[in-house]
Amino acid sequence: MSKNIGKEILSWIFTILLAFAIALFIRTYVFELVDVPTGSMMDTIHINDKFIVNKFIYRFEPVKRGDIVVFRFPDNPKVNFVKRVIGIGGDVIEIKDGKLIRNGKVVNEPYVKEPMKGNFGPYVVPPGHYFMLGDNRNESMDSRFWQHKYVSKDQILGKVVFRIWPPNRIGSMEGK
């Protein structure tokens, strides 16, 4: 009888360790839950919204302009930021009279909370790097203000794909 109890206990320990290992693998390489503690992405993302971040998507497709991504802050890699990709390697980014100009053309940005104040740039995005802006441009600490202006591909942790909180705003972030 005690032999059966020992086997049962070992079986439970193995099952728990296996579940823990699978969860750790998924969180590290596949999906992660994140929340947004600031208003820099308003009105697209509200303070304390919670999201699923796809951590493997950029192994199969390139980072695109307009993607909302989680990345390590270039000036302090211990801190993660959430911003929108505005420029990719080779792009020239300027902000004039409240408008975003990419490669000499004004960009339509329906997601921006209000017109930007100030003129910035031009910024030439290096190859393999990205220029990031928050949607709430006048309240966002983004590429315009960082010491290291550009985010490298290896600093990007994943793409924000699905809002899971609050319940009245649950849904896909594609096209936001």
Secondary structure as GFF3:
##gff-version 3
##sequence-region A 1 176
A	DSSP	alpha_helix	2	29	.	.	.	ID=ss1
A	DSSP	beta_strand	31	35	.	.	.	ID=ss2
A	DSSP	beta_strand	50	54	.	.	.	ID=ss3
A	DSSP	three_ten_helix	57	59	.	.	.	ID=ss4
A	DSSP	beta_strand	68	72	.	.	.	ID=ss5
A	DSSP	beta_strand	80	88	.	.	.	ID=ss6
A	DSSP	beta_strand	92	96	.	.	.	ID=ss7
A	DSSP	beta_strand	99	102	.	.	.	ID=ss8
A	DSSP	beta_strand	105	106	.	.	.	ID=ss9
A	DSSP	beta_strand	120	124	.	.	.	ID=ss10
A	DSSP	beta_strand	129	133	.	.	.	ID=ss11
A	DSSP	three_ten_helix	137	139	.	.	.	ID=ss12
A	DSSP	beta_strand	151	152	.	.	.	ID=ss13
A	DSSP	three_ten_helix	153	155	.	.	.	ID=ss14
A	DSSP	beta_strand	156	165	.	.	.	ID=ss15
A	DSSP	three_ten_helix	167	169	.	.	.	ID=ss16
A	DSSP	beta_strand	171	172	.	.	.	ID=ss17
###
